[in-house]
Amino acid sequence: MKDECNLDQMKKGGIIHYEVNKYINSIIKPNIKLFDLANIIENKINNLTCHNTKNPLECGIAFPTGLSINNCVAHWTPKLGCNRLLLEDDVIKIDYGVHFNGSIIDSAFTFCFNQKYKPLLESSKTSTEIAIKLARPDMLLS
C-alpha cells in the first residue's frame, strides 16, 4: 500500500513537473531577470502542488531552481537581489524539482532563443535518448 501511495505521488509530481516545463516555455523571454524567472518557476510549483506553508515538507519545491547560463554547467541559483538578465544569445539550463512527502521529481532542460544553438541542443537531446535506450542494469554509464 505504501509503495502504491509513493508511486501515485511520483506520478502526480511528474505531471506537475511537465506542466511547469510547458509554462516556462510559454513565458521565457530575453531580458527577464534570472531572479524573477526563478521566482516564477517556484511560485508555479507551489501553486500546482497546493503548497501548505504550515506544513512545507508535505509538498512543493524540492530544491532551489537552477538557472545555469552558457558555460556554467549546472546548479547556479540567483541570489536575492540578483539583477542578471537572460540575454538573447544565452543558452540556459533550467533545473527544478517537485516533491510530495519526500518523493522528488527532478529534471532539467536546456533552452535558447538563438537558432544557431539549436543543433547543439538537438544533438545533446539525441545523445541522451540513445544512452537511455542502451542503458541496462549494472551498466556503467560514465
Order of alpha helices (4+ residues) and beta strands (2+ residues): alpha-alpha-beta-beta-beta-beta-alpha
